[in-house]
Amino acid sequence: MQPRILTYIAAMMLYAALAAPAPVAAQGRQEQGKPSHYRIFHLGTLGGTFGSGNGINDLGWGTGASELTGNAAQHATLWLYGATVDLGTLGGPNSAVLFPSKNILGEIEGVSDTTTPDPLDENFCGFGSGFTCEGVVWENGKIAALPNNLGGNNWRAAGVNDFGQVVGWAENATHDPTCIPPAVEQYEPVVWGPKKGEMQQLPTYPGDPDGAAVAINDRGQVVGISGPCADDDGMGARHAVLWENGTVTNLGNFGGQYFNTAAAINSFGQIAGWSDLANDTALCTPACHAFLWTKSGGIQDLGVLPGDQNSLAYGINDQGQVVGQSIDAEGNSRAFIWQNGKMTDLNTLTPPGSPFLLFAGDINDEGEIIGETFDETTSELGPAYLAVPTFDDIQIKGESKKVILPEKVRQQLRQHLGLGRAGGSITAQ
């Protein structure tokens, strides 16, 4: 562990010159039985108008992606104690941290365009740039590509724990005629590390040719999806699965055959994600709901906010608080927090004048939440936000307000965010 402590110290020293004082410190763990109120802080961008907060660790490091000036490209972004840090790319135009990054020792995982045109034009990173996609790790201020020993053109990194184990999925060299376009090559769930250069392929659920590992905790438990060969818009998510001690377990579903995804896992093995309801004919049609899975209780439907049709859970902390987004039939989205058996619109717990919170990408053990805003004045996507819990006696909005999003914004959300994020391929019903 000593080398990783030194890594963390080195990373802190590297970014210290960029850092500014944090707007406010977290004020303790969540109180049981009482929803917190939240103070909302806009996080900086890299010159563009909007950014997406997708992960926050227990040190308060926020990660995600932000648009560059002109909004023509996005780079992976670290929000560190008031500073907005461009994490860079492998030379291509785009990079991003698309899933929660929980490591507190200086490692951040994500994806990046390369400078190599993708010969199969699979759009594996989701940027639409035409370049191949590689899973990467940022450490000590430097970006490094993870290896792909399976022989395919593309791979992704999605989660990392404090032991330096990174999970994701990688293409092999098998061209599968059953793949749903734009996918061409099969892809498999993998774990990199803890030693540099190590890569282990995980088994898919019996009968499934493909899979993707999305999150890993410090106990080495891994969650993700298993299913047919498809693009990462949810068609390949036939089974939400847990990998543990060399075995793969189907977590169950709500009756649907698509979009069954395990997205996050905490230190106690509690898992958050989402599942289609029965008789689905496409993603979230007729509906999909966020879930919480526990070993003792199995899969639990978290429901939706009043008036909504779909919900997706992206993050969970060790207190069992779950965050994500709730979406109506027209694709309008709002951030939620689920705690004490109830789903609450996060916007109702913020002071008047706070920005509208589109979704909550992650929550740490201090109850701090990160996500993306919508600017009601300009009718455009806004910057990422940090929601800090407070038990001060402050005025809050209280009433849940639904905001009608322009179609352009719905399209931007689908294009700029990862698997399932902002509804994935959900379209107006």
C-alpha angles and dihedrals in degrees: 000000000000095000090053091050088054089048090054092049091049092050091050091051091048094054097035093092090057096045126104127190113289113252091237138341123244111266103222136291122314116281114237116250096012126088113224127237115233137217110211125218126187112230119218127258132218092249099297128100101253145032139182123231107207106160142025127183129206092269090060095252107154121207136185135096137299134196120248123228109302092022090252095125140014132219131200108263136205118201104202121178094316098326125108108215124196106219093194133214141262088263098288123107101259143045135160147176098230101174136041113291108204102171112122096189100076104275121124123180132203147115136286140188114243126209091251117101111236105247091207097039093225098154088221096170091047095235095113091224098127095237129117117264126229133187111239143186125214114208132158089003094302132109121224130180118235115230125255109210093174094078101239130131099241142036140168137213115211113164141016135191132207092268092063096254111146124194131200141111135278136195121241123206095262114118103210116199090201093062115120108238136288084031114087107158125055117250130207136201112255144181122211120203154307081193118050112264095017117132127176126188115222122215119255122226110280110281095017118112097196142037147162132218112216110172140016133190129208091266089064094249110148129197134190142104140307128192147092125340108278144135113280093260093103104272089108093051099095094140131032103215146187123210114206133155092352096308133104120221127197107227094202130237144228094266101282127122097212139056097020101155136170103204109168141018131192131210092273095054095256109148132205128196141108142269138196117248122240123294094025116173096183138357111317091351112160086003148309127212136201116250142199117208125197130174092238099041105029120210118352125194109230093193126210137280114273111287095014131116107199139034135185127194117213107167141031131181132203091267089063094248111150127201135188140107138299118211133195127220092271094053099257110150138202133176120254139192120203116203138142090018095303136100114221132188102246089214090067090061096056130086121264111273093035116134120262110265111221098186142345111236100186146345129212130210091269089059094249112149131203130195145115134298136214119221106224092190096057096025088230136118111274135208125289118276139215117213112201118194119234133176092201116127097259130153114256134190093246097179119087110238123192116214120207108227122212114247089244090060092049089053092048091052091053093047100044102040132069138244108341092341112147090003098311105221094352109139131189111285 
